[in-house]
Amino acid sequence: KIVPTKDVIDAAFKDPVKREEIRNNKLIYQDKPRLKTALEMLRTSMNLEDTLHEITLPFFVLHGEADT
């Protein structure tokens, strides 16, 4: 548990009811991300960036103004 981060549940869910539902679910990991998880997320992001030009079908990416 080495990656410093804020509460990702607050950032991921706007609905307070959904936040509580997620926090109360014992099957969902609640702690800080582990180093290996962070490394894999970084590697995946870098791979997507490197291969995005290979996509030939149209697709739509939506990012809301309130997203962090």
Predicted model as a PDB file, atoms N, CA, C, CB and O in Angstrom, pLDDT in the B-factor column:
MODEL        1                                                                  
ATOM      1  N   LYS A   1       0.856  -1.178   0.000  1.00 67.00           N  
ATOM      2  CA  LYS A   1       0.000   0.000   0.000  1.00 67.00           C  
ATOM      3  C   LYS A   1       0.888   1.222   0.000  1.00 67.00           C  
ATOM      4  CB  LYS A   1      -0.966   0.009   1.219  1.00 67.00           C  
ATOM      5  O   LYS A   1       1.115   1.850   1.034  1.00 67.00           O  
ATOM      6  N   ILE A   2       1.381   1.544  -1.169  1.00 67.00           N  
ATOM      7  CA  ILE A   2       2.410   2.565  -1.223  1.00 67.00           C  
ATOM      8  C   ILE A   2       1.994   3.807  -2.001  1.00 67.00           C  
ATOM      9  CB  ILE A   2       3.643   1.995  -1.825  1.00 67.00           C  
ATOM     10  O   ILE A   2       2.627   4.854  -1.868  1.00 67.00           O  
ATOM     11  N   VAL A   3       0.957   3.711  -2.798  1.00 64.00           N  
ATOM     12  CA  VAL A   3       0.579   4.833  -3.647  1.00 64.00           C  
ATOM     13  C   VAL A   3      -0.289   5.813  -2.861  1.00 64.00           C  
ATOM     14  CB  VAL A   3      -0.164   4.339  -4.905  1.00 64.00           C  
ATOM     15  O   VAL A   3      -1.372   5.441  -2.410  1.00 64.00           O  
ATOM     16  N   PRO A   4       0.163   7.059  -2.687  1.00 67.00           N  
ATOM     17  CA  PRO A   4      -0.674   8.026  -1.960  1.00 67.00           C  
ATOM     18  C   PRO A   4      -1.837   8.464  -2.842  1.00 67.00           C  
ATOM     19  CB  PRO A   4       0.162   9.261  -1.512  1.00 67.00           C  
ATOM     20  O   PRO A   4      -1.643   8.795  -4.012  1.00 67.00           O  
ATOM     21  N   THR A   5      -3.017   8.465  -2.296  1.00 69.00           N  
ATOM     22  CA  THR A   5      -4.189   8.873  -3.063  1.00 69.00           C  
ATOM     23  C   THR A   5      -5.286   9.340  -2.125  1.00 69.00           C  
ATOM     24  CB  THR A   5      -4.692   7.721  -3.947  1.00 69.00           C  
ATOM     25  O   THR A   5      -5.332   8.948  -0.959  1.00 69.00           O  
ATOM     26  N   LYS A   6      -6.160  10.173  -2.641  1.00 70.00           N  
ATOM     27  CA  LYS A   6      -7.334  10.580  -1.894  1.00 70.00           C  
ATOM     28  C   LYS A   6      -8.356   9.451  -1.980  1.00 70.00           C  
ATOM     29  CB  LYS A   6      -7.920  11.926  -2.438  1.00 70.00           C  
ATOM     30  O   LYS A   6      -8.113   8.441  -2.640  1.00 70.00           O  
ATOM     31  N   ASP A   7      -9.466   9.614  -1.334  1.00 74.00           N  
ATOM     32  CA  ASP A   7     -10.532   8.633  -1.361  1.00 74.00           C  
ATOM     33  C   ASP A   7     -11.096   8.556  -2.782  1.00 74.00           C  
ATOM     34  CB  ASP A   7     -11.645   8.990  -0.334  1.00 74.00           C  
ATOM     35  O   ASP A   7     -11.798   9.469  -3.217  1.00 74.00           O  
ATOM     36  N   VAL A   8     -10.800   7.494  -3.495  1.00 78.00           N  
ATOM     37  CA  VAL A   8     -11.243   7.379  -4.883  1.00 78.00           C  
ATOM     38  C   VAL A   8     -12.738   7.149  -4.988  1.00 78.00           C  
ATOM     39  CB  VAL A   8     -10.507   6.256  -5.575  1.00 78.00           C  
ATOM     40  O   VAL A   8     -13.331   7.424  -6.031  1.00 78.00           O  
ATOM     41  N   ILE A   9     -13.358   6.650  -3.929  1.00 84.00           N  
ATOM     42  CA  ILE A   9     -14.810   6.439  -3.959  1.00 84.00           C  
ATOM     43  C   ILE A   9     -15.520   7.783  -4.080  1.00 84.00           C  
ATOM     44  CB  ILE A   9     -15.287   5.683  -2.685  1.00 84.00           C  
ATOM     45  O   ILE A   9     -16.490   7.910  -4.828  1.00 84.00           O  
ATOM     46  N   ASP A  10     -15.041   8.781  -3.350  1.00 83.00           N  
ATOM     47  CA  ASP A  10     -15.638  10.117  -3.460  1.00 83.00           C  
ATOM     48  C   ASP A  10     -15.483  10.678  -4.869  1.00 83.00           C  
ATOM     49  CB  ASP A  10     -15.000  11.072  -2.445  1.00 83.00           C  
ATOM     50  O   ASP A  10     -16.390  11.335  -5.378  1.00 83.00           O  
ATOM     51  N   ALA A  11     -14.347  10.424  -5.498  1.00 80.00           N  
ATOM     52  CA  ALA A  11     -14.100  10.938  -6.841  1.00 80.00           C  
ATOM     53  C   ALA A  11     -14.880  10.161  -7.910  1.00 80.00           C  
ATOM     54  CB  ALA A  11     -12.611  10.885  -7.147  1.00 80.00           C  
ATOM     55  O   ALA A  11     -15.250  10.725  -8.940  1.00 80.00           O  
ATOM     56  N   ALA A  12     -15.127   8.889  -7.670  1.00 83.00           N  
ATOM     57  CA  ALA A  12     -15.748   8.037  -8.679  1.00 83.00           C  
ATOM     58  C   ALA A  12     -17.273   8.087  -8.671  1.00 83.00           C  
ATOM     59  CB  ALA A  12     -15.303   6.628  -8.482  1.00 83.00           C  
ATOM     60  O   ALA A  12     -17.904   7.845  -9.699  1.00 83.00           O  
ATOM     61  N   PHE A  13     -17.869   8.398  -7.521  1.00 87.00           N  
ATOM     62  CA  PHE A  13     -19.325   8.349  -7.409  1.00 87.00           C  
ATOM     63  C   PHE A  13     -19.862   9.646  -6.815  1.00 87.00           C  
ATOM     64  CB  PHE A  13     -19.762   7.150  -6.550  1.00 87.00           C  
ATOM     65  O   PHE A  13     -19.456  10.044  -5.723  1.00 87.00           O  
ATOM     66  N   LYS A  14     -20.767  10.303  -7.524  1.00 87.00           N  
ATOM     67  CA  LYS A  14     -21.375  11.537  -7.031  1.00 87.00           C  
ATOM     68  C   LYS A  14     -22.506  11.245  -6.044  1.00 87.00           C  
ATOM     69  CB  LYS A  14     -21.901  12.370  -8.201  1.00 87.00           C  
ATOM     70  O   LYS A  14     -22.708  11.988  -5.084  1.00 87.00           O  
ATOM     71  N   ASP A  15     -23.227  10.177  -6.285  1.00 93.00           N  
ATOM     72  CA  ASP A  15     -24.405   9.838  -5.483  1.00 93.00           C  
ATOM     73  C   ASP A  15     -23.987   9.325  -4.103  1.00 93.00           C  
ATOM     74  CB  ASP A  15     -25.267   8.781  -6.209  1.00 93.00           C  
ATOM     75  O   ASP A  15     -23.325   8.292  -4.010  1.00 93.00           O  
ATOM     76  N   PRO A  16     -24.365  10.030  -3.025  1.00 94.00           N  
ATOM     77  CA  PRO A  16     -23.976   9.614  -1.667  1.00 94.00           C  
ATOM     78  C   PRO A  16     -24.477   8.219  -1.304  1.00 94.00           C  
ATOM     79  CB  PRO A  16     -24.502  10.611  -0.654  1.00 94.00           C  
ATOM     80  O   PRO A  16     -23.815   7.499  -0.557  1.00 94.00           O  
ATOM     81  N   VAL A  17     -25.629   7.835  -1.821  1.00 96.00           N  
ATOM     82  CA  VAL A  17     -26.169   6.493  -1.549  1.00 96.00           C  
ATOM     83  C   VAL A  17     -25.267   5.432  -2.178  1.00 96.00           C  
ATOM     84  CB  VAL A  17     -27.624   6.361  -2.093  1.00 96.00           C  
ATOM     85  O   VAL A  17     -24.975   4.407  -1.562  1.00 96.00           O  
ATOM     86  N   LYS A  18     -24.830   5.691  -3.410  1.00 95.00           N  
ATOM     87  CA  LYS A  18     -23.932   4.752  -4.103  1.00 95.00           C  
ATOM     88  C   LYS A  18     -22.587   4.672  -3.373  1.00 95.00           C  
ATOM     89  CB  LYS A  18     -23.717   5.187  -5.586  1.00 95.00           C  
ATOM     90  O   LYS A  18     -22.011   3.590  -3.253  1.00 95.00           O  
ATOM     91  N   ARG A  19     -22.087   5.808  -2.889  1.00 93.00           N  
ATOM     92  CA  ARG A  19     -20.825   5.819  -2.149  1.00 93.00           C  
ATOM     93  C   ARG A  19     -20.904   4.913  -0.913  1.00 93.00           C  
ATOM     94  CB  ARG A  19     -20.462   7.257  -1.731  1.00 93.00           C  
ATOM     95  O   ARG A  19     -19.998   4.124  -0.645  1.00 93.00           O  
ATOM     96  N   GLU A  20     -22.002   5.045  -0.172  1.00 94.00           N  
ATOM     97  CA  GLU A  20     -22.172   4.211   1.020  1.00 94.00           C  
ATOM     98  C   GLU A  20     -22.298   2.736   0.648  1.00 94.00           C  
ATOM     99  CB  GLU A  20     -23.404   4.658   1.813  1.00 94.00           C  
ATOM    100  O   GLU A  20     -21.768   1.862   1.334  1.00 94.00           O  
ATOM    101  N   GLU A  21     -23.005   2.477  -0.447  1.00 95.00           N  
ATOM    102  CA  GLU A  21     -23.157   1.097  -0.916  1.00 95.00           C  
ATOM    103  C   GLU A  21     -21.789   0.484  -1.222  1.00 95.00           C  
ATOM    104  CB  GLU A  21     -24.060   1.045  -2.171  1.00 95.00           C  
ATOM    105  O   GLU A  21     -21.521  -0.659  -0.853  1.00 95.00           O  
ATOM    106  N   ILE A  22     -20.933   1.243  -1.892  1.00 93.00           N  
ATOM    107  CA  ILE A  22     -19.589   0.768  -2.234  1.00 93.00           C  
ATOM    108  C   ILE A  22     -18.758   0.588  -0.961  1.00 93.00           C  
ATOM    109  CB  ILE A  22     -18.886   1.758  -3.207  1.00 93.00           C  
ATOM    110  O   ILE A  22     -18.082  -0.428  -0.799  1.00 93.00           O  
ATOM    111  N   ARG A  23     -18.807   1.567  -0.065  1.00 92.00           N  
ATOM    112  CA  ARG A  23     -18.018   1.482   1.173  1.00 92.00           C  
ATOM    113  C   ARG A  23     -18.437   0.303   2.056  1.00 92.00           C  
ATOM    114  CB  ARG A  23     -18.150   2.779   1.961  1.00 92.00           C  
ATOM    115  O   ARG A  23     -17.608  -0.259   2.771  1.00 92.00           O  
ATOM    116  N   ASN A  24     -19.701  -0.068   2.010  1.00 94.00           N  
ATOM    117  CA  ASN A  24     -20.198  -1.166   2.834  1.00 94.00           C  
ATOM    118  C   ASN A  24     -20.031  -2.535   2.194  1.00 94.00           C  
ATOM    119  CB  ASN A  24     -21.638  -0.943   3.144  1.00 94.00           C  
ATOM    120  O   ASN A  24     -20.297  -3.554   2.833  1.00 94.00           O  
ATOM    121  N   ASN A  25     -19.596  -2.571   0.944  1.00 94.00           N  
ATOM    122  CA  ASN A  25     -19.404  -3.840   0.243  1.00 94.00           C  
ATOM    123  C   ASN A  25     -18.033  -4.408   0.619  1.00 94.00           C  
ATOM    124  CB  ASN A  25     -19.526  -3.652  -1.308  1.00 94.00           C  
ATOM    125  O   ASN A  25     -17.002  -3.865   0.222  1.00 94.00           O  
ATOM    126  N   LYS A  26     -18.027  -5.485   1.374  1.00 92.00           N  
ATOM    127  CA  LYS A  26     -16.783  -6.079   1.869  1.00 92.00           C  
ATOM    128  C   LYS A  26     -15.965  -6.758   0.762  1.00 92.00           C  
ATOM    129  CB  LYS A  26     -17.097  -7.088   2.958  1.00 92.00           C  
ATOM    130  O   LYS A  26     -14.809  -7.119   0.983  1.00 92.00           O  
ATOM    131  N   LEU A  27     -16.555  -6.934  -0.420  1.00 93.00           N  
ATOM    132  CA  LEU A  27     -15.835  -7.567  -1.531  1.00 93.00           C  
ATOM    133  C   LEU A  27     -15.015  -6.558  -2.336  1.00 93.00           C  
ATOM    134  CB  LEU A  27     -16.819  -8.278  -2.452  1.00 93.00           C  
ATOM    135  O   LEU A  27     -14.219  -6.947  -3.190  1.00 93.00           O  
ATOM    136  N   ILE A  28     -15.205  -5.270  -2.067  1.00 86.00           N  
ATOM    137  CA  ILE A  28     -14.477  -4.228  -2.791  1.00 86.00           C  
ATOM    138  C   ILE A  28     -13.294  -3.766  -1.951  1.00 86.00           C  
ATOM    139  CB  ILE A  28     -15.409  -3.031  -3.135  1.00 86.00           C  
ATOM    140  O   ILE A  28     -13.447  -3.409  -0.783  1.00 86.00           O  
ATOM    141  N   TYR A  29     -12.109  -3.778  -2.562  1.00 83.00           N  
ATOM    142  CA  TYR A  29     -10.890  -3.333  -1.880  1.00 83.00           C  
ATOM    143  C   TYR A  29     -11.017  -1.861  -1.524  1.00 83.00           C  
ATOM    144  CB  TYR A  29      -9.636  -3.573  -2.764  1.00 83.00           C  
ATOM    145  O   TYR A  29     -11.298  -1.042  -2.399  1.00 83.00           O  
ATOM    146  N   GLN A  30     -10.818  -1.510  -0.268  1.00 79.00           N  
ATOM    147  CA  GLN A  30     -11.063  -0.162   0.219  1.00 79.00           C  
ATOM    148  C   GLN A  30      -9.794   0.642   0.525  1.00 79.00           C  
ATOM    149  CB  GLN A  30     -11.901  -0.235   1.441  1.00 79.00           C  
ATOM    150  O   GLN A  30      -9.873   1.842   0.789  1.00 79.00           O  
ATOM    151  N   ASP A  31      -8.652   0.005   0.493  1.00 80.00           N  
ATOM    152  CA  ASP A  31      -7.419   0.665   0.921  1.00 80.00           C  
ATOM    153  C   ASP A  31      -6.724   1.351  -0.244  1.00 80.00           C  
ATOM    154  CB  ASP A  31      -6.477  -0.342   1.567  1.00 80.00           C  
ATOM    155  O   ASP A  31      -7.228   1.346  -1.367  1.00 80.00           O  
ATOM    156  N   LYS A  32      -5.571   1.940   0.025  1.00 78.00           N  
ATOM    157  CA  LYS A  32      -4.797   2.605  -1.013  1.00 78.00           C  
ATOM    158  C   LYS A  32      -4.327   1.577  -2.040  1.00 78.00           C  
ATOM    159  CB  LYS A  32      -3.591   3.359  -0.403  1.00 78.00           C  
ATOM    160  O   LYS A  32      -4.096   0.414  -1.708  1.00 78.00           O  
ATOM    161  N   PRO A  33      -4.188   2.022  -3.297  1.00 77.00           N  
ATOM    162  CA  PRO A  33      -3.697   1.091  -4.327  1.00 77.00           C  
ATOM    163  C   PRO A  33      -2.300   0.579  -3.994  1.00 77.00           C  
ATOM    164  CB  PRO A  33      -3.686   1.774  -5.705  1.00 77.00           C  
ATOM    165  O   PRO A  33      -1.480   1.297  -3.421  1.00 77.00           O  
ATOM    166  N   ARG A  34      -2.055  -0.635  -4.351  1.00 81.00           N  
ATOM    167  CA  ARG A  34      -0.732  -1.221  -4.144  1.00 81.00           C  
ATOM    168  C   ARG A  34       0.177  -0.822  -5.304  1.00 81.00           C  
ATOM    169  CB  ARG A  34      -0.821  -2.772  -4.016  1.00 81.00           C  
ATOM    170  O   ARG A  34      -0.297  -0.466  -6.382  1.00 81.00           O  
ATOM    171  N   LEU A  35       1.466  -0.886  -5.075  1.00 84.00           N  
ATOM    172  CA  LEU A  35       2.445  -0.460  -6.076  1.00 84.00           C  
ATOM    173  C   LEU A  35       2.266  -1.215  -7.388  1.00 84.00           C  
ATOM    174  CB  LEU A  35       3.864  -0.662  -5.549  1.00 84.00           C  
ATOM    175  O   LEU A  35       2.321  -0.604  -8.456  1.00 84.00           O  
ATOM    176  N   LYS A  36       2.054  -2.519  -7.335  1.00 88.00           N  
ATOM    177  CA  LYS A  36       1.900  -3.313  -8.562  1.00 88.00           C  
ATOM    178  C   LYS A  36       0.659  -2.870  -9.342  1.00 88.00           C  
ATOM    179  CB  LYS A  36       1.806  -4.821  -8.224  1.00 88.00           C  
ATOM    180  O   LYS A  36       0.683  -2.818 -10.571  1.00 88.00           O  
ATOM    181  N   THR A  37      -0.412  -2.556  -8.636  1.00 84.00           N  
ATOM    182  CA  THR A  37      -1.623  -2.080  -9.306  1.00 84.00           C  
ATOM    183  C   THR A  37      -1.348  -0.761 -10.014  1.00 84.00           C  
ATOM    184  CB  THR A  37      -2.779  -1.917  -8.298  1.00 84.00           C  
ATOM    185  O   THR A  37      -1.743  -0.577 -11.166  1.00 84.00           O  
ATOM    186  N   ALA A  38      -0.676   0.152  -9.332  1.00 82.00           N  
ATOM    187  CA  ALA A  38      -0.341   1.440  -9.926  1.00 82.00           C  
ATOM    188  C   ALA A  38       0.569   1.257 -11.141  1.00 82.00           C  
ATOM    189  CB  ALA A  38       0.332   2.349  -8.888  1.00 82.00           C  
ATOM    190  O   ALA A  38       0.397   1.936 -12.153  1.00 82.00           O  
ATOM    191  N   LEU A  39       1.528   0.348 -11.044  1.00 90.00           N  
ATOM    192  CA  LEU A  39       2.429   0.085 -12.160  1.00 90.00           C  
ATOM    193  C   LEU A  39       1.663  -0.444 -13.371  1.00 90.00           C  
ATOM    194  CB  LEU A  39       3.513  -0.912 -11.744  1.00 90.00           C  
ATOM    195  O   LEU A  39       1.913  -0.015 -14.497  1.00 90.00           O  
ATOM    196  N   GLU A  40       0.739  -1.365 -13.149  1.00 93.00           N  
ATOM    197  CA  GLU A  40      -0.037  -1.923 -14.259  1.00 93.00           C  
ATOM    198  C   GLU A  40      -0.945  -0.870 -14.888  1.00 93.00           C  
ATOM    199  CB  GLU A  40      -0.874  -3.112 -13.777  1.00 93.00           C  
ATOM    200  O   GLU A  40      -1.137  -0.859 -16.104  1.00 93.00           O  
ATOM    201  N   MET A  41      -1.497   0.006 -14.071  1.00 88.00           N  
ATOM    202  CA  MET A  41      -2.326   1.083 -14.617  1.00 88.00           C  
ATOM    203  C   MET A  41      -1.483   2.028 -15.467  1.00 88.00           C  
ATOM    204  CB  MET A  41      -3.022   1.862 -13.481  1.00 88.00           C  
ATOM    205  O   MET A  41      -1.925   2.475 -16.525  1.00 88.00           O  
ATOM    206  N   LEU A  42      -0.284   2.331 -15.012  1.00 92.00           N  
ATOM    207  CA  LEU A  42       0.627   3.179 -15.780  1.00 92.00           C  
ATOM    208  C   LEU A  42       1.018   2.508 -17.092  1.00 92.00           C  
ATOM    209  CB  LEU A  42       1.883   3.502 -14.957  1.00 92.00           C  
ATOM    210  O   LEU A  42       1.000   3.140 -18.148  1.00 92.00           O  
ATOM    211  N   ARG A  43       1.370   1.228 -17.022  1.00 96.00           N  
ATOM    212  CA  ARG A  43       1.764   0.505 -18.241  1.00 96.00           C  
ATOM    213  C   ARG A  43       0.624   0.421 -19.246  1.00 96.00           C  
ATOM    214  CB  ARG A  43       2.240  -0.901 -17.892  1.00 96.00           C  
ATOM    215  O   ARG A  43       0.844   0.540 -20.451  1.00 96.00           O  
ATOM    216  N   THR A  44      -0.586   0.218 -18.755  1.00 95.00           N  
ATOM    217  CA  THR A  44      -1.750   0.155 -19.637  1.00 95.00           C  
ATOM    218  C   THR A  44      -2.003   1.502 -20.295  1.00 95.00           C  
ATOM    219  CB  THR A  44      -2.990  -0.292 -18.859  1.00 95.00           C  
ATOM    220  O   THR A  44      -2.279   1.569 -21.493  1.00 95.00           O  
ATOM    221  N   SER A  45      -1.910   2.582 -19.511  1.00 92.00           N  
ATOM    222  CA  SER A  45      -2.098   3.926 -20.063  1.00 92.00           C  
ATOM    223  C   SER A  45      -1.059   4.234 -21.130  1.00 92.00           C  
ATOM    224  CB  SER A  45      -2.029   4.975 -18.953  1.00 92.00           C  
ATOM    225  O   SER A  45      -1.382   4.799 -22.176  1.00 92.00           O  
ATOM    226  N   MET A  46       0.177   3.865 -20.867  1.00 96.00           N  
ATOM    227  CA  MET A  46       1.247   4.114 -21.840  1.00 96.00           C  
ATOM    228  C   MET A  46       1.036   3.295 -23.105  1.00 96.00           C  
ATOM    229  CB  MET A  46       2.616   3.790 -21.228  1.00 96.00           C  
ATOM    230  O   MET A  46       1.285   3.782 -24.208  1.00 96.00           O  
ATOM    231  N   ASN A  47       0.580   2.057 -22.955  1.00 96.00           N  
ATOM    232  CA  ASN A  47       0.307   1.207 -24.113  1.00 96.00           C  
ATOM    233  C   ASN A  47      -0.833   1.783 -24.950  1.00 96.00           C  
ATOM    234  CB  ASN A  47      -0.035  -0.224 -23.662  1.00 96.00           C  
ATOM    235  O   ASN A  47      -0.759   1.798 -26.178  1.00 96.00           O  
ATOM    236  N   LEU A  48      -1.877   2.251 -24.290  1.00 91.00           N  
ATOM    237  CA  LEU A  48      -2.989   2.870 -25.021  1.00 91.00           C  
ATOM    238  C   LEU A  48      -2.524   4.100 -25.787  1.00 91.00           C  
ATOM    239  CB  LEU A  48      -4.119   3.251 -24.056  1.00 91.00           C  
ATOM    240  O   LEU A  48      -2.902   4.304 -26.941  1.00 91.00           O  
ATOM    241  N   GLU A  49      -1.706   4.911 -25.140  1.00 92.00           N  
ATOM    242  CA  GLU A  49      -1.200   6.113 -25.795  1.00 92.00           C  
ATOM    243  C   GLU A  49      -0.356   5.759 -27.019  1.00 92.00           C  
ATOM    244  CB  GLU A  49      -0.377   6.949 -24.810  1.00 92.00           C  
ATOM    245  O   GLU A  49      -0.436   6.430 -28.048  1.00 92.00           O  
ATOM    246  N   ASP A  50       0.446   4.712 -26.905  1.00 95.00           N  
ATOM    247  CA  ASP A  50       1.328   4.310 -28.000  1.00 95.00           C  
ATOM    248  C   ASP A  50       0.579   3.667 -29.160  1.00 95.00           C  
ATOM    249  CB  ASP A  50       2.373   3.354 -27.489  1.00 95.00           C  
ATOM    250  O   ASP A  50       1.036   3.739 -30.301  1.00 95.00           O  
ATOM    251  N   THR A  51      -0.560   3.042 -28.889  1.00 94.00           N  
ATOM    252  CA  THR A  51      -1.254   2.287 -29.940  1.00 94.00           C  
ATOM    253  C   THR A  51      -2.572   2.915 -30.380  1.00 94.00           C  
ATOM    254  CB  THR A  51      -1.513   0.889 -29.466  1.00 94.00           C  
ATOM    255  O   THR A  51      -3.282   2.339 -31.205  1.00 94.00           O  
ATOM    256  N   LEU A  52      -2.906   4.072 -29.849  1.00 91.00           N  
ATOM    257  CA  LEU A  52      -4.181   4.704 -30.183  1.00 91.00           C  
ATOM    258  C   LEU A  52      -4.309   4.978 -31.685  1.00 91.00           C  
ATOM    259  CB  LEU A  52      -4.335   6.005 -29.405  1.00 91.00           C  
ATOM    260  O   LEU A  52      -5.411   4.934 -32.232  1.00 91.00           O  
ATOM    261  N   HIS A  53      -3.218   5.253 -32.329  1.00 92.00           N  
ATOM    262  CA  HIS A  53      -3.256   5.539 -33.774  1.00 92.00           C  
ATOM    263  C   HIS A  53      -3.690   4.329 -34.603  1.00 92.00           C  
ATOM    264  CB  HIS A  53      -1.886   6.010 -34.246  1.00 92.00           C  
ATOM    265  O   HIS A  53      -4.044   4.482 -35.772  1.00 92.00           O  
ATOM    266  N   GLU A  54      -3.668   3.141 -34.022  1.00 94.00           N  
ATOM    267  CA  GLU A  54      -4.064   1.929 -34.743  1.00 94.00           C  
ATOM    268  C   GLU A  54      -5.581   1.743 -34.806  1.00 94.00           C  
ATOM    269  CB  GLU A  54      -3.436   0.717 -34.090  1.00 94.00           C  
ATOM    270  O   GLU A  54      -6.067   0.909 -35.570  1.00 94.00           O  
ATOM    271  N   ILE A  55      -6.316   2.490 -34.032  1.00 90.00           N  
ATOM    272  CA  ILE A  55      -7.776   2.361 -34.034  1.00 90.00           C  
ATOM    273  C   ILE A  55      -8.329   2.957 -35.318  1.00 90.00           C  
ATOM    274  CB  ILE A  55      -8.404   3.057 -32.792  1.00 90.00           C  
ATOM    275  O   ILE A  55      -8.035   4.101 -35.665  1.00 90.00           O  
ATOM    276  N   THR A  56      -9.136   2.161 -36.021  1.00 93.00           N  
ATOM    277  CA  THR A  56      -9.667   2.604 -37.309  1.00 93.00           C  
ATOM    278  C   THR A  56     -11.175   2.822 -37.278  1.00 93.00           C  
ATOM    279  CB  THR A  56      -9.325   1.598 -38.379  1.00 93.00           C  
ATOM    280  O   THR A  56     -11.744   3.341 -38.238  1.00 93.00           O  
ATOM    281  N   LEU A  57     -11.823   2.434 -36.196  1.00 93.00           N  
ATOM    282  CA  LEU A  57     -13.265   2.634 -36.077  1.00 93.00           C  
ATOM    283  C   LEU A  57     -13.533   3.912 -35.300  1.00 93.00           C  
ATOM    284  CB  LEU A  57     -13.940   1.423 -35.386  1.00 93.00           C  
ATOM    285  O   LEU A  57     -12.767   4.262 -34.403  1.00 93.00           O  
ATOM    286  N   PRO A  58     -14.616   4.614 -35.633  1.00 91.00           N  
ATOM    287  CA  PRO A  58     -14.940   5.800 -34.842  1.00 91.00           C  
ATOM    288  C   PRO A  58     -15.364   5.406 -33.427  1.00 91.00           C  
ATOM    289  CB  PRO A  58     -16.053   6.614 -35.524  1.00 91.00           C  
ATOM    290  O   PRO A  58     -16.017   4.382 -33.222  1.00 91.00           O  
ATOM    291  N   PHE A  59     -14.988   6.226 -32.471  1.00 85.00           N  
ATOM    292  CA  PHE A  59     -15.418   5.994 -31.100  1.00 85.00           C  
ATOM    293  C   PHE A  59     -15.561   7.340 -30.403  1.00 85.00           C  
ATOM    294  CB  PHE A  59     -14.416   5.072 -30.341  1.00 85.00           C  
ATOM    295  O   PHE A  59     -14.993   8.345 -30.831  1.00 85.00           O  
ATOM    296  N   PHE A  60     -16.325   7.335 -29.328  1.00 89.00           N  
ATOM    297  CA  PHE A  60     -16.662   8.569 -28.631  1.00 89.00           C  
ATOM    298  C   PHE A  60     -16.124   8.501 -27.205  1.00 89.00           C  
ATOM    299  CB  PHE A  60     -18.197   8.808 -28.634  1.00 89.00           C  
ATOM    300  O   PHE A  60     -16.417   7.558 -26.470  1.00 89.00           O  
ATOM    301  N   VAL A  61     -15.345   9.493 -26.821  1.00 83.00           N  
ATOM    302  CA  VAL A  61     -14.818   9.567 -25.458  1.00 83.00           C  
ATOM    303  C   VAL A  61     -15.494  10.762 -24.790  1.00 83.00           C  
ATOM    304  CB  VAL A  61     -13.232   9.706 -25.442  1.00 83.00           C  
ATOM    305  O   VAL A  61     -15.484  11.873 -25.321  1.00 83.00           O  
ATOM    306  N   LEU A  62     -16.077  10.519 -23.628  1.00 86.00           N  
ATOM    307  CA  LEU A  62     -16.764  11.583 -22.916  1.00 86.00           C  
ATOM    308  C   LEU A  62     -16.117  11.767 -21.551  1.00 86.00           C  
ATOM    309  CB  LEU A  62     -18.275  11.273 -22.776  1.00 86.00           C  
ATOM    310  O   LEU A  62     -15.917  10.804 -20.810  1.00 86.00           O  
ATOM    311  N   HIS A  63     -15.793  13.019 -21.228  1.00 82.00           N  
ATOM    312  CA  HIS A  63     -15.176  13.347 -19.950  1.00 82.00           C  
ATOM    313  C   HIS A  63     -15.930  14.551 -19.403  1.00 82.00           C  
ATOM    314  CB  HIS A  63     -13.627  13.641 -20.098  1.00 82.00           C  
ATOM    315  O   HIS A  63     -15.928  15.617 -20.019  1.00 82.00           O  
ATOM    316  N   GLY A  64     -16.574  14.388 -18.251  1.00 82.00           N  
ATOM    317  CA  GLY A  64     -17.374  15.462 -17.686  1.00 82.00           C  
ATOM    318  C   GLY A  64     -16.523  16.536 -17.029  1.00 82.00           C  
ATOM    319  O   GLY A  64     -15.396  16.275 -16.607  1.00 82.00           O  
ATOM    320  N   GLU A  65     -17.058  17.729 -16.946  1.00 84.00           N  
ATOM    321  CA  GLU A  65     -16.335  18.850 -16.340  1.00 84.00           C  
ATOM    322  C   GLU A  65     -16.040  18.609 -14.881  1.00 84.00           C  
ATOM    323  CB  GLU A  65     -17.123  20.127 -16.490  1.00 84.00           C  
ATOM    324  O   GLU A  65     -15.046  19.120 -14.365  1.00 84.00           O  
ATOM    325  N   ALA A  66     -16.879  17.838 -14.192  1.00 77.00           N  
ATOM    326  CA  ALA A  66     -16.685  17.586 -12.766  1.00 77.00           C  
ATOM    327  C   ALA A  66     -15.738  16.421 -12.510  1.00 77.00           C  
ATOM    328  CB  ALA A  66     -18.019  17.314 -12.102  1.00 77.00           C  
ATOM    329  O   ALA A  66     -15.366  16.171 -11.364  1.00 77.00           O  
ATOM    330  N   ASP A  67     -15.344  15.710 -13.554  1.00 74.00           N  
ATOM    331  CA  ASP A  67     -14.417  14.585 -13.389  1.00 74.00           C  
ATOM    332  C   ASP A  67     -13.051  15.083 -12.955  1.00 74.00           C  
ATOM    333  CB  ASP A  67     -14.297  13.781 -14.694  1.00 74.00           C  
ATOM    334  O   ASP A  67     -12.567  16.111 -13.429  1.00 74.00           O  
ATOM    335  N   THR A  68     -12.429  14.328 -12.033  1.00 70.00           N  
ATOM    336  CA  THR A  68     -11.080  14.702 -11.593  1.00 70.00           C  
ATOM    337  C   THR A  68     -10.073  13.719 -12.101  1.00 70.00           C  
ATOM    338  CB  THR A  68     -10.999  14.790 -10.076  1.00 70.00           C  
ATOM    339  O   THR A  68      -8.880  13.864 -11.836  1.00 70.00           O  
TER     340      THR A  68                                                      
ENDMDL                                                                          
END                                                                             
